[in-house]
Amino acid sequence: MIKSSIFMIVLAMIIYGYFTFIYGRLEYEGSERLDGKTVIITGANTGIGKEAAIDLARRGARVICACRSKSRGEAAIEDIKKTSGSNNVVLMMLDLGSLKSVRQFAKDIYAKEERLDVLINNAGLVGPVYRDTTKDGFERMIGVNHLGHFLLTDLLLDLLKKSQPSRIVVVSSGSHTMVPGMNFDDLMSEKSYSVLTTYAYSKLANVLFSFEMSRRLKGTSVTINSLHPGVVMTEVFRYFEDYLQLPSFINKALRWMLSAVLRDARQGAQTVICLAVDKSLQSVSGQFFEECEIYETSEAATNETEAKMLWDISQKLVNLSP
Ligand SMILES: NC(=O)c1ccc[n+]([C@@H]2O[C@H](COP(=O)([O-])OP(=O)(O)OC[C@H]3O[C@@H](n4cnc5c(N)ncnc54)[C@H](OP(=O)(O)O)[C@@H]3O)[C@@H](O)[C@H]2O)c1
């Protein structure tokens, strides 16, 4: 009994020490400036996207925060301007769960912007607990995390090409390795829905998309890479209580513990920032990153046949001509 208690305490200390002193310490140290450059970040009103917006605004970029809620977006813009000391931060409305909204956003960008140097596909969600659909009838996670960004990137490609060298940064997740391949026979999770598995499919779709896009962008100076930001304490855990269905005091204790050991949003934004600005990555494309470094990913994620299949299906679903 005493032995196992000591073991548990030591294990808890090792886990705490690892997360506090090793895992959380990621910091991109490059001092690159982005004066005269334009960056779009989806889902920049909170979490990783907001922290990336602050950093890139500090570096002199014009930062376009693409958000779906006007009130949350406006509050975030105020904060981003104040914290970064830059006034060159604008809010534009984008709901990735609506193809109409994505098309309107792209139209507005072409009408207002001369250039686009970095597109950061960051917005995403894990949930809700019960299957839900977007305005176009897609399962919400595959719809927002993958299909909305698929259409957005395609529509903005001409501007990225006009502004090259330019970059596309895709915020995926390490959870894409949890599934053995895309669920092509049930892409909308109608037969089977579980939050974590459906999320993993949507994040695998992010990686397959970025590899396939990099092949299609060969010969241009537009690069695309995807990444895992780490496990980060953000509003991505907003469905946490609904999912666990535990008494509220346990939820509170768990949230407190998670906040103590997980990365904060600023730390979670470091690999995003690195992929957006690092000069040494100017011509690196078609890679998956963790901790600002290239990581080997799963066999499923590097399957070219599945990547092409997903591309063709996505094109049809969002009504893009081949
Ligand atoms: N946190 C982690 O541990 C972790 C780990 C691996 C990968 N990631 C990925 O990192 C990215 C950022 O997540 P986060 O942790 O910063 O989460 P977050 O704090 O919940 O931020 C997500 C952002 O996405 C936006 N969003 C959600 N649905 C949208 C829609 N339909 N249209 C436009 N924007 C929408 C949210 O806007 P609202 O506030 O209006 O909902 C919010 O701004 C996500 O792609 C996530 O999958 C996170």
The ligand as an ORCA input file, in Angstrom:
! r2SCAN-3c Opt
* xyz 0 1
  N      -6.056     23.121    -27.976
  C      -5.490     21.971    -28.286
  O      -5.070     21.184    -27.418
  C      -5.314     21.590    -29.731
  C      -4.593     20.415    -30.024
  C      -4.437     20.041    -31.359
  C      -4.960     20.837    -32.368
  N      -5.665     21.967    -32.050
  C      -6.239     22.764    -33.161
  O      -5.855     24.118    -33.006
  C      -6.807     24.959    -33.655
  C      -7.170     26.116    -32.747
  O      -7.797     25.583    -31.604
  P      -7.794     26.272    -30.176
  O      -7.238     25.278    -29.244
  O      -7.226     27.633    -30.232
  O      -9.376     26.312    -29.917
  P     -10.398     27.492    -29.542
  O      -9.820     28.329    -28.464
  O     -11.697     26.815    -29.312
  O     -10.443     28.346    -30.884
  C     -11.078     27.849    -32.027
  C     -11.428     28.984    -32.953
  O     -12.124     28.428    -34.087
  C     -13.274     29.221    -34.313
  N     -14.341     28.522    -35.018
  C     -15.055     27.441    -34.625
  N     -16.017     27.164    -35.507
  C     -15.917     28.098    -36.492
  C     -16.642     28.363    -37.670
  N     -17.709     27.651    -38.042
  N     -16.254     29.403    -38.453
  C     -15.206     30.170    -38.095
  N     -14.501     29.984    -36.982
  C     -14.851     28.960    -36.188
  C     -13.730     29.634    -32.924
  O     -14.651     30.722    -32.997
  P     -15.781     30.914    -31.837
  O     -15.021     31.375    -30.644
  O     -16.712     31.907    -32.410
  O     -16.393     29.565    -31.638
  C     -12.383     30.016    -32.323
  O     -12.011     31.290    -32.738
  C      -7.993     24.065    -34.019
  O      -7.929     23.748    -35.387
  C      -7.755     22.806    -33.177
  O      -8.300     21.661    -33.786
  C      -5.853     22.358    -30.760
*
